[in-house]
Amino acid sequence: MKIYTREGDNGETSLFDGRRVSKSDLRVEAYGEIDEVSAAIGVAMASGVGPDIAAMLETVARDLFAVGGRLADPDHKVAARVEKTAVGPAEVRRIEEWIDRLEAELPPLRRFILPGGSPAGAALHLARTVCRRAERRIAALGPDEVDGALRAYVNRLSDFLFVAARAVNRRAGVPELEW
């Protein structure tokens, strides 16, 4: 199979159900943003986040493939048949547990934190902002178009990326810059 198909040369792409839509369609924008979150997480992992956070981020990267797949499947034709596209309350709870675990090693947040720090911490802050943008794109689709658990997952993910950035920076001995 070749990587290029030439089918998108006129500015259209296919959803899972075969429907052709503009590459500027809100749904395509949303799953494109999710792809960017995944790539930003890959940069953070390559920057040296530590083994425990790397394992969490690898799980997230796998989840994000499922999120993108669900967004590309507006009629839920694939999601009902493919278990690995499941993103639900259990995945949201898992992220909340990670947040709680990492926050236990951090000082309480008293002010806004300027993004940056170590290369891995800065990459996680960037991934967080890309995740927030993805969340806004998903919100633009409306509540009837996207499962609530999927929206909650992306919302919680940005919180996790923030806490992970703080934890990575603290472990690296890089002080937080408060605003």
MODELLER restraints for C-alpha pairs under 7 A, 6 or more apart:
rsr = mdl.restraints
at = mdl.atoms
rsr.add(forms.Gaussian(group=physical.xy_distance, feature=features.Distance(at['CA:11:A'], at['CA:22:A']), mean=5.88, stdev=0.5))
rsr.add(forms.Gaussian(group=physical.xy_distance, feature=features.Distance(at['CA:11:A'], at['CA:23:A']), mean=5.61, stdev=0.5))
rsr.add(forms.Gaussian(group=physical.xy_distance, feature=features.Distance(at['CA:12:A'], at['CA:20:A']), mean=6.26, stdev=0.5))
rsr.add(forms.Gaussian(group=physical.xy_distance, feature=features.Distance(at['CA:12:A'], at['CA:21:A']), mean=5.35, stdev=0.5))
rsr.add(forms.Gaussian(group=physical.xy_distance, feature=features.Distance(at['CA:12:A'], at['CA:22:A']), mean=4.31, stdev=0.5))
rsr.add(forms.Gaussian(group=physical.xy_distance, feature=features.Distance(at['CA:12:A'], at['CA:23:A']), mean=5.08, stdev=0.5))
rsr.add(forms.Gaussian(group=physical.xy_distance, feature=features.Distance(at['CA:13:A'], at['CA:20:A']), mean=5.52, stdev=0.5))
rsr.add(forms.Gaussian(group=physical.xy_distance, feature=features.Distance(at['CA:13:A'], at['CA:21:A']), mean=5.60, stdev=0.5))
rsr.add(forms.Gaussian(group=physical.xy_distance, feature=features.Distance(at['CA:13:A'], at['CA:22:A']), mean=6.28, stdev=0.5))
rsr.add(forms.Gaussian(group=physical.xy_distance, feature=features.Distance(at['CA:13:A'], at['CA:23:A']), mean=5.90, stdev=0.5))
rsr.add(forms.Gaussian(group=physical.xy_distance, feature=features.Distance(at['CA:14:A'], at['CA:20:A']), mean=4.52, stdev=0.5))
rsr.add(forms.Gaussian(group=physical.xy_distance, feature=features.Distance(at['CA:14:A'], at['CA:21:A']), mean=6.24, stdev=0.5))
rsr.add(forms.Gaussian(group=physical.xy_distance, feature=features.Distance(at['CA:15:A'], at['CA:72:A']), mean=5.28, stdev=0.5))
rsr.add(forms.Gaussian(group=physical.xy_distance, feature=features.Distance(at['CA:15:A'], at['CA:73:A']), mean=6.35, stdev=0.5))
rsr.add(forms.Gaussian(group=physical.xy_distance, feature=features.Distance(at['CA:16:A'], at['CA:72:A']), mean=5.86, stdev=0.5))
rsr.add(forms.Gaussian(group=physical.xy_distance, feature=features.Distance(at['CA:16:A'], at['CA:73:A']), mean=5.21, stdev=0.5))
rsr.add(forms.Gaussian(group=physical.xy_distance, feature=features.Distance(at['CA:17:A'], at['CA:73:A']), mean=6.62, stdev=0.5))
rsr.add(forms.Gaussian(group=physical.xy_distance, feature=features.Distance(at['CA:26:A'], at['CA:137:A']), mean=6.87, stdev=0.5))
rsr.add(forms.Gaussian(group=physical.xy_distance, feature=features.Distance(at['CA:26:A'], at['CA:141:A']), mean=6.56, stdev=0.5))
rsr.add(forms.Gaussian(group=physical.xy_distance, feature=features.Distance(at['CA:27:A'], at['CA:71:A']), mean=6.49, stdev=0.5))
rsr.add(forms.Gaussian(group=physical.xy_distance, feature=features.Distance(at['CA:27:A'], at['CA:72:A']), mean=6.91, stdev=0.5))
rsr.add(forms.Gaussian(group=physical.xy_distance, feature=features.Distance(at['CA:27:A'], at['CA:141:A']), mean=6.85, stdev=0.5))
rsr.add(forms.Gaussian(group=physical.xy_distance, feature=features.Distance(at['CA:29:A'], at['CA:137:A']), mean=6.75, stdev=0.5))
rsr.add(forms.Gaussian(group=physical.xy_distance, feature=features.Distance(at['CA:30:A'], at['CA:134:A']), mean=5.86, stdev=0.5))
rsr.add(forms.Gaussian(group=physical.xy_distance, feature=features.Distance(at['CA:30:A'], at['CA:137:A']), mean=4.99, stdev=0.5))
rsr.add(forms.Gaussian(group=physical.xy_distance, feature=features.Distance(at['CA:30:A'], at['CA:138:A']), mean=5.43, stdev=0.5))
rsr.add(forms.Gaussian(group=physical.xy_distance, feature=features.Distance(at['CA:31:A'], at['CA:68:A']), mean=4.80, stdev=0.5))
rsr.add(forms.Gaussian(group=physical.xy_distance, feature=features.Distance(at['CA:31:A'], at['CA:71:A']), mean=5.90, stdev=0.5))
rsr.add(forms.Gaussian(group=physical.xy_distance, feature=features.Distance(at['CA:31:A'], at['CA:72:A']), mean=6.82, stdev=0.5))
rsr.add(forms.Gaussian(group=physical.xy_distance, feature=features.Distance(at['CA:33:A'], at['CA:134:A']), mean=4.87, stdev=0.5))
rsr.add(forms.Gaussian(group=physical.xy_distance, feature=features.Distance(at['CA:34:A'], at['CA:64:A']), mean=6.53, stdev=0.5))
rsr.add(forms.Gaussian(group=physical.xy_distance, feature=features.Distance(at['CA:34:A'], at['CA:68:A']), mean=6.15, stdev=0.5))
rsr.add(forms.Gaussian(group=physical.xy_distance, feature=features.Distance(at['CA:34:A'], at['CA:134:A']), mean=5.87, stdev=0.5))
rsr.add(forms.Gaussian(group=physical.xy_distance, feature=features.Distance(at['CA:36:A'], at['CA:130:A']), mean=7.00, stdev=0.5))
rsr.add(forms.Gaussian(group=physical.xy_distance, feature=features.Distance(at['CA:37:A'], at['CA:127:A']), mean=5.69, stdev=0.5))
rsr.add(forms.Gaussian(group=physical.xy_distance, feature=features.Distance(at['CA:37:A'], at['CA:130:A']), mean=5.63, stdev=0.5))
rsr.add(forms.Gaussian(group=physical.xy_distance, feature=features.Distance(at['CA:37:A'], at['CA:131:A']), mean=5.57, stdev=0.5))
rsr.add(forms.Gaussian(group=physical.xy_distance, feature=features.Distance(at['CA:38:A'], at['CA:61:A']), mean=5.53, stdev=0.5))
rsr.add(forms.Gaussian(group=physical.xy_distance, feature=features.Distance(at['CA:38:A'], at['CA:64:A']), mean=6.51, stdev=0.5))
rsr.add(forms.Gaussian(group=physical.xy_distance, feature=features.Distance(at['CA:40:A'], at['CA:123:A']), mean=6.94, stdev=0.5))
rsr.add(forms.Gaussian(group=physical.xy_distance, feature=features.Distance(at['CA:40:A'], at['CA:127:A']), mean=5.00, stdev=0.5))
rsr.add(forms.Gaussian(group=physical.xy_distance, feature=features.Distance(at['CA:41:A'], at['CA:57:A']), mean=6.83, stdev=0.5))
rsr.add(forms.Gaussian(group=physical.xy_distance, feature=features.Distance(at['CA:41:A'], at['CA:124:A']), mean=6.79, stdev=0.5))
rsr.add(forms.Gaussian(group=physical.xy_distance, feature=features.Distance(at['CA:41:A'], at['CA:127:A']), mean=5.90, stdev=0.5))
rsr.add(forms.Gaussian(group=physical.xy_distance, feature=features.Distance(at['CA:43:A'], at['CA:123:A']), mean=6.55, stdev=0.5))
rsr.add(forms.Gaussian(group=physical.xy_distance, feature=features.Distance(at['CA:44:A'], at['CA:120:A']), mean=5.09, stdev=0.5))
rsr.add(forms.Gaussian(group=physical.xy_distance, feature=features.Distance(at['CA:44:A'], at['CA:123:A']), mean=4.82, stdev=0.5))
rsr.add(forms.Gaussian(group=physical.xy_distance, feature=features.Distance(at['CA:44:A'], at['CA:124:A']), mean=5.64, stdev=0.5))
rsr.add(forms.Gaussian(group=physical.xy_distance, feature=features.Distance(at['CA:45:A'], at['CA:54:A']), mean=5.89, stdev=0.5))
rsr.add(forms.Gaussian(group=physical.xy_distance, feature=features.Distance(at['CA:47:A'], at['CA:119:A']), mean=6.13, stdev=0.5))
rsr.add(forms.Gaussian(group=physical.xy_distance, feature=features.Distance(at['CA:47:A'], at['CA:120:A']), mean=4.76, stdev=0.5))
rsr.add(forms.Gaussian(group=physical.xy_distance, feature=features.Distance(at['CA:48:A'], at['CA:120:A']), mean=5.86, stdev=0.5))
rsr.add(forms.Gaussian(group=physical.xy_distance, feature=features.Distance(at['CA:49:A'], at['CA:120:A']), mean=5.67, stdev=0.5))
rsr.add(forms.Gaussian(group=physical.xy_distance, feature=features.Distance(at['CA:49:A'], at['CA:168:A']), mean=6.04, stdev=0.5))
rsr.add(forms.Gaussian(group=physical.xy_distance, feature=features.Distance(at['CA:63:A'], at['CA:87:A']), mean=6.95, stdev=0.5))
rsr.add(forms.Gaussian(group=physical.xy_distance, feature=features.Distance(at['CA:66:A'], at['CA:84:A']), mean=6.51, stdev=0.5))
rsr.add(forms.Gaussian(group=physical.xy_distance, feature=features.Distance(at['CA:66:A'], at['CA:85:A']), mean=4.18, stdev=0.5))
rsr.add(forms.Gaussian(group=physical.xy_distance, feature=features.Distance(at['CA:66:A'], at['CA:86:A']), mean=6.55, stdev=0.5))
rsr.add(forms.Gaussian(group=physical.xy_distance, feature=features.Distance(at['CA:66:A'], at['CA:87:A']), mean=6.85, stdev=0.5))
rsr.add(forms.Gaussian(group=physical.xy_distance, feature=features.Distance(at['CA:67:A'], at['CA:85:A']), mean=6.96, stdev=0.5))
rsr.add(forms.Gaussian(group=physical.xy_distance, feature=features.Distance(at['CA:67:A'], at['CA:87:A']), mean=6.83, stdev=0.5))
rsr.add(forms.Gaussian(group=physical.xy_distance, feature=features.Distance(at['CA:67:A'], at['CA:150:A']), mean=6.93, stdev=0.5))
rsr.add(forms.Gaussian(group=physical.xy_distance, feature=features.Distance(at['CA:69:A'], at['CA:85:A']), mean=6.63, stdev=0.5))
rsr.add(forms.Gaussian(group=physical.xy_distance, feature=features.Distance(at['CA:70:A'], at['CA:79:A']), mean=6.31, stdev=0.5))
rsr.add(forms.Gaussian(group=physical.xy_distance, feature=features.Distance(at['CA:70:A'], at['CA:85:A']), mean=6.61, stdev=0.5))
rsr.add(forms.Gaussian(group=physical.xy_distance, feature=features.Distance(at['CA:79:A'], at['CA:85:A']), mean=5.67, stdev=0.5))
rsr.add(forms.Gaussian(group=physical.xy_distance, feature=features.Distance(at['CA:79:A'], at['CA:86:A']), mean=6.96, stdev=0.5))
rsr.add(forms.Gaussian(group=physical.xy_distance, feature=features.Distance(at['CA:87:A'], at['CA:149:A']), mean=6.91, stdev=0.5))
rsr.add(forms.Gaussian(group=physical.xy_distance, feature=features.Distance(at['CA:87:A'], at['CA:150:A']), mean=6.06, stdev=0.5))
rsr.add(forms.Gaussian(group=physical.xy_distance, feature=features.Distance(at['CA:88:A'], at['CA:149:A']), mean=5.00, stdev=0.5))
rsr.add(forms.Gaussian(group=physical.xy_distance, feature=features.Distance(at['CA:88:A'], at['CA:150:A']), mean=6.42, stdev=0.5))
rsr.add(forms.Gaussian(group=physical.xy_distance, feature=features.Distance(at['CA:89:A'], at['CA:149:A']), mean=5.88, stdev=0.5))
rsr.add(forms.Gaussian(group=physical.xy_distance, feature=features.Distance(at['CA:92:A'], at['CA:152:A']), mean=6.82, stdev=0.5))
rsr.add(forms.Gaussian(group=physical.xy_distance, feature=features.Distance(at['CA:92:A'], at['CA:153:A']), mean=5.10, stdev=0.5))
rsr.add(forms.Gaussian(group=physical.xy_distance, feature=features.Distance(at['CA:92:A'], at['CA:156:A']), mean=6.84, stdev=0.5))
rsr.add(forms.Gaussian(group=physical.xy_distance, feature=features.Distance(at['CA:95:A'], at['CA:156:A']), mean=6.82, stdev=0.5))
rsr.add(forms.Gaussian(group=physical.xy_distance, feature=features.Distance(at['CA:95:A'], at['CA:157:A']), mean=6.84, stdev=0.5))
rsr.add(forms.Gaussian(group=physical.xy_distance, feature=features.Distance(at['CA:95:A'], at['CA:160:A']), mean=6.69, stdev=0.5))
rsr.add(forms.Gaussian(group=physical.xy_distance, feature=features.Distance(at['CA:99:A'], at['CA:160:A']), mean=5.44, stdev=0.5))
rsr.add(forms.Gaussian(group=physical.xy_distance, feature=features.Distance(at['CA:99:A'], at['CA:163:A']), mean=6.41, stdev=0.5))
rsr.add(forms.Gaussian(group=physical.xy_distance, feature=features.Distance(at['CA:102:A'], at['CA:163:A']), mean=6.74, stdev=0.5))
rsr.add(forms.Gaussian(group=physical.xy_distance, feature=features.Distance(at['CA:102:A'], at['CA:164:A']), mean=6.88, stdev=0.5))
rsr.add(forms.Gaussian(group=physical.xy_distance, feature=features.Distance(at['CA:102:A'], at['CA:167:A']), mean=6.39, stdev=0.5))
rsr.add(forms.Gaussian(group=physical.xy_distance, feature=features.Distance(at['CA:103:A'], at['CA:163:A']), mean=6.67, stdev=0.5))
rsr.add(forms.Gaussian(group=physical.xy_distance, feature=features.Distance(at['CA:106:A'], at['CA:167:A']), mean=6.66, stdev=0.5))
rsr.add(forms.Gaussian(group=physical.xy_distance, feature=features.Distance(at['CA:111:A'], at['CA:178:A']), mean=6.04, stdev=0.5))
rsr.add(forms.Gaussian(group=physical.xy_distance, feature=features.Distance(at['CA:111:A'], at['CA:179:A']), mean=6.47, stdev=0.5))
rsr.add(forms.Gaussian(group=physical.xy_distance, feature=features.Distance(at['CA:112:A'], at['CA:178:A']), mean=5.73, stdev=0.5))
rsr.add(forms.Gaussian(group=physical.xy_distance, feature=features.Distance(at['CA:112:A'], at['CA:179:A']), mean=5.40, stdev=0.5))
rsr.add(forms.Gaussian(group=physical.xy_distance, feature=features.Distance(at['CA:113:A'], at['CA:176:A']), mean=6.49, stdev=0.5))
rsr.add(forms.Gaussian(group=physical.xy_distance, feature=features.Distance(at['CA:113:A'], at['CA:177:A']), mean=5.80, stdev=0.5))
rsr.add(forms.Gaussian(group=physical.xy_distance, feature=features.Distance(at['CA:113:A'], at['CA:178:A']), mean=4.64, stdev=0.5))
rsr.add(forms.Gaussian(group=physical.xy_distance, feature=features.Distance(at['CA:113:A'], at['CA:179:A']), mean=5.99, stdev=0.5))
rsr.add(forms.Gaussian(group=physical.xy_distance, feature=features.Distance(at['CA:114:A'], at['CA:177:A']), mean=5.49, stdev=0.5))
rsr.add(forms.Gaussian(group=physical.xy_distance, feature=features.Distance(at['CA:114:A'], at['CA:178:A']), mean=5.91, stdev=0.5))
rsr.add(forms.Gaussian(group=physical.xy_distance, feature=features.Distance(at['CA:114:A'], at['CA:179:A']), mean=6.31, stdev=0.5))
rsr.add(forms.Gaussian(group=physical.xy_distance, feature=features.Distance(at['CA:115:A'], at['CA:122:A']), mean=6.17, stdev=0.5))
rsr.add(forms.Gaussian(group=physical.xy_distance, feature=features.Distance(at['CA:115:A'], at['CA:125:A']), mean=5.76, stdev=0.5))
rsr.add(forms.Gaussian(group=physical.xy_distance, feature=features.Distance(at['CA:116:A'], at['CA:122:A']), mean=4.12, stdev=0.5))
rsr.add(forms.Gaussian(group=physical.xy_distance, feature=features.Distance(at['CA:116:A'], at['CA:125:A']), mean=6.89, stdev=0.5))
rsr.add(forms.Gaussian(group=physical.xy_distance, feature=features.Distance(at['CA:117:A'], at['CA:169:A']), mean=5.88, stdev=0.5))
rsr.add(forms.Gaussian(group=physical.xy_distance, feature=features.Distance(at['CA:117:A'], at['CA:174:A']), mean=5.89, stdev=0.5))
rsr.add(forms.Gaussian(group=physical.xy_distance, feature=features.Distance(at['CA:117:A'], at['CA:176:A']), mean=6.93, stdev=0.5))
rsr.add(forms.Gaussian(group=physical.xy_distance, feature=features.Distance(at['CA:118:A'], at['CA:169:A']), mean=5.73, stdev=0.5))
rsr.add(forms.Gaussian(group=physical.xy_distance, feature=features.Distance(at['CA:118:A'], at['CA:172:A']), mean=6.96, stdev=0.5))
rsr.add(forms.Gaussian(group=physical.xy_distance, feature=features.Distance(at['CA:118:A'], at['CA:174:A']), mean=6.51, stdev=0.5))
rsr.add(forms.Gaussian(group=physical.xy_distance, feature=features.Distance(at['CA:120:A'], at['CA:168:A']), mean=6.92, stdev=0.5))
rsr.add(forms.Gaussian(group=physical.xy_distance, feature=features.Distance(at['CA:121:A'], at['CA:165:A']), mean=4.35, stdev=0.5))
rsr.add(forms.Gaussian(group=physical.xy_distance, feature=features.Distance(at['CA:121:A'], at['CA:166:A']), mean=6.79, stdev=0.5))
rsr.add(forms.Gaussian(group=physical.xy_distance, feature=features.Distance(at['CA:121:A'], at['CA:168:A']), mean=5.60, stdev=0.5))
rsr.add(forms.Gaussian(group=physical.xy_distance, feature=features.Distance(at['CA:121:A'], at['CA:169:A']), mean=5.44, stdev=0.5))
rsr.add(forms.Gaussian(group=physical.xy_distance, feature=features.Distance(at['CA:122:A'], at['CA:165:A']), mean=6.98, stdev=0.5))
rsr.add(forms.Gaussian(group=physical.xy_distance, feature=features.Distance(at['CA:124:A'], at['CA:161:A']), mean=5.80, stdev=0.5))
rsr.add(forms.Gaussian(group=physical.xy_distance, feature=features.Distance(at['CA:124:A'], at['CA:162:A']), mean=6.97, stdev=0.5))
rsr.add(forms.Gaussian(group=physical.xy_distance, feature=features.Distance(at['CA:124:A'], at['CA:165:A']), mean=5.19, stdev=0.5))
rsr.add(forms.Gaussian(group=physical.xy_distance, feature=features.Distance(at['CA:125:A'], at['CA:161:A']), mean=6.74, stdev=0.5))
rsr.add(forms.Gaussian(group=physical.xy_distance, feature=features.Distance(at['CA:125:A'], at['CA:162:A']), mean=6.07, stdev=0.5))
rsr.add(forms.Gaussian(group=physical.xy_distance, feature=features.Distance(at['CA:125:A'], at['CA:165:A']), mean=6.01, stdev=0.5))
rsr.add(forms.Gaussian(group=physical.xy_distance, feature=features.Distance(at['CA:127:A'], at['CA:161:A']), mean=6.95, stdev=0.5))
rsr.add(forms.Gaussian(group=physical.xy_distance, feature=features.Distance(at['CA:128:A'], at['CA:158:A']), mean=4.90, stdev=0.5))
rsr.add(forms.Gaussian(group=physical.xy_distance, feature=features.Distance(at['CA:128:A'], at['CA:161:A']), mean=5.32, stdev=0.5))
rsr.add(forms.Gaussian(group=physical.xy_distance, feature=features.Distance(at['CA:128:A'], at['CA:162:A']), mean=6.17, stdev=0.5))
rsr.add(forms.Gaussian(group=physical.xy_distance, feature=features.Distance(at['CA:131:A'], at['CA:154:A']), mean=7.00, stdev=0.5))
rsr.add(forms.Gaussian(group=physical.xy_distance, feature=features.Distance(at['CA:131:A'], at['CA:158:A']), mean=5.66, stdev=0.5))
rsr.add(forms.Gaussian(group=physical.xy_distance, feature=features.Distance(at['CA:132:A'], at['CA:158:A']), mean=6.25, stdev=0.5))
rsr.add(forms.Gaussian(group=physical.xy_distance, feature=features.Distance(at['CA:135:A'], at['CA:154:A']), mean=6.14, stdev=0.5))
rsr.add(forms.Gaussian(group=physical.xy_distance, feature=features.Distance(at['CA:135:A'], at['CA:155:A']), mean=6.55, stdev=0.5))
